[in-house]
């Protein structure tokens, strides 16, 4: 008898957490636009800013979307058996 494997792919769009300085986001967006216009790879500065923003502390208060998505994932995982 064949083994049945069930799965779900849950995708979230992500976002900027509350409390992340707007100056960081603005600078990153500016660097991204310049890079795309020049058709160049990301600069070390752009990669550093991107990493800093992605690693910004996230809690249910600063990123309710992420918390909600994680709650959905927990429920789905329990139902997949």
C-alpha positions as a Markdown table, in Angstrom:
| # | Residue | x | y | z |
|---|---|---|---|---|
| 1 | Unk | 0.0 | 0.0 | 0.0 |
| 2 | Unk | 1.3 | 3.5 | -0.9 |
| 3 | Unk | 2.3 | 5.9 | 1.8 |
| 4 | Unk | 0.3 | 9.1 | 1.8 |
| 5 | Unk | 2.2 | 12.2 | 2.6 |
| 6 | Unk | 0.3 | 15.3 | 3.4 |
| 7 | Unk | 1.7 | 18.8 | 3.6 |
| 8 | Unk | 0.9 | 22.4 | 3.4 |
| 9 | Unk | 3.0 | 25.3 | 2.2 |
| 10 | Unk | 2.3 | 28.4 | 4.2 |
| 11 | Unk | 3.7 | 31.6 | 2.8 |
| 12 | Unk | 3.8 | 34.9 | 4.6 |
| 13 | Unk | 4.8 | 38.2 | 3.0 |
| 14 | Unk | 6.8 | 39.5 | 5.9 |
| 15 | Unk | 7.0 | 43.1 | 6.9 |
| 16 | Unk | 8.9 | 45.7 | 8.9 |
| 17 | Unk | 8.4 | 45.3 | 12.6 |
| 18 | Unk | 7.2 | 48.2 | 14.7 |
| 19 | Unk | 10.0 | 50.0 | 16.4 |
| 20 | Unk | 12.5 | 49.5 | 13.5 |
| 21 | Unk | 13.9 | 53.0 | 12.8 |
| 22 | Unk | 12.4 | 54.5 | 9.6 |
| 23 | Unk | 15.8 | 55.8 | 8.6 |
| 24 | Unk | 17.1 | 52.3 | 8.2 |
| 25 | Unk | 14.1 | 51.3 | 6.0 |
| 26 | Unk | 14.4 | 54.5 | 3.9 |
| 27 | Unk | 18.1 | 54.0 | 3.4 |
| 28 | Unk | 17.6 | 50.3 | 2.4 |
| 29 | Unk | 14.9 | 51.2 | -0.1 |
| 30 | Unk | 17.1 | 53.9 | -1.6 |
| 31 | Unk | 20.0 | 51.5 | -2.0 |
| 32 | Unk | 17.7 | 48.8 | -3.5 |
| 33 | Unk | 16.4 | 51.3 | -6.0 |
| 34 | Unk | 19.8 | 52.5 | -7.0 |
| 35 | Unk | 21.1 | 48.9 | -7.4 |
| 36 | Unk | 18.1 | 47.9 | -9.5 |
| 37 | Unk | 18.6 | 50.9 | -11.7 |
| 38 | Unk | 22.2 | 50.1 | -12.2 |
| 39 | Unk | 21.5 | 46.4 | -12.6 |
| 40 | Unk | 24.1 | 45.6 | -10.0 |
| 41 | Unk | 24.3 | 43.0 | -7.2 |
| 42 | Unk | 23.5 | 44.2 | -3.6 |
| 43 | Unk | 26.3 | 46.2 | -2.0 |
| 44 | Unk | 27.8 | 45.2 | 1.4 |
| 45 | Unk | 25.9 | 48.1 | 2.9 |
| 46 | Unk | 22.6 | 47.0 | 1.4 |
| 47 | Unk | 23.1 | 43.5 | 2.6 |
| 48 | Unk | 24.0 | 44.7 | 6.1 |
| 49 | Unk | 20.9 | 46.9 | 6.4 |
| 50 | Unk | 18.7 | 44.1 | 5.0 |
| 51 | Unk | 20.1 | 41.7 | 7.6 |
| 52 | Unk | 19.7 | 44.3 | 10.4 |
| 53 | Unk | 16.1 | 44.9 | 9.6 |
| 54 | Unk | 15.3 | 41.1 | 9.2 |
| 55 | Unk | 16.9 | 40.4 | 12.6 |
| 56 | Unk | 15.1 | 43.3 | 14.3 |
| 57 | Unk | 13.4 | 41.9 | 17.5 |
| 58 | Unk | 9.9 | 40.6 | 16.7 |
| 59 | Unk | 7.2 | 40.0 | 19.3 |
| 60 | Unk | 3.5 | 39.8 | 19.1 |
| 61 | Unk | 3.4 | 43.5 | 19.8 |
| 62 | Unk | 6.0 | 44.6 | 17.2 |
| 63 | Unk | 4.9 | 42.1 | 14.5 |
| 64 | Unk | 1.4 | 40.8 | 14.9 |
| 65 | Unk | 1.3 | 39.4 | 11.4 |
| 66 | Unk | 4.2 | 37.0 | 12.1 |
| 67 | Unk | 2.5 | 35.9 | 15.4 |
| 68 | Unk | -0.7 | 35.2 | 13.6 |
| 69 | Unk | 1.0 | 33.3 | 10.8 |
| 70 | Unk | 2.9 | 31.2 | 13.4 |
| 71 | Unk | -0.4 | 30.4 | 15.2 |
| 72 | Unk | -1.9 | 29.2 | 11.8 |
| 73 | Unk | 1.2 | 27.1 | 11.3 |
| 74 | Unk | 0.8 | 25.5 | 14.7 |
| 75 | Unk | -2.8 | 24.6 | 14.0 |
| 76 | Unk | -2.0 | 23.2 | 10.6 |
| 77 | Unk | 0.9 | 21.2 | 11.9 |
| 78 | Unk | -1.4 | 19.6 | 14.5 |
| 79 | Unk | -3.9 | 18.6 | 11.9 |
| 80 | Unk | -1.4 | 17.1 | 9.5 |
| 81 | Unk | -0.6 | 14.2 | 11.9 |
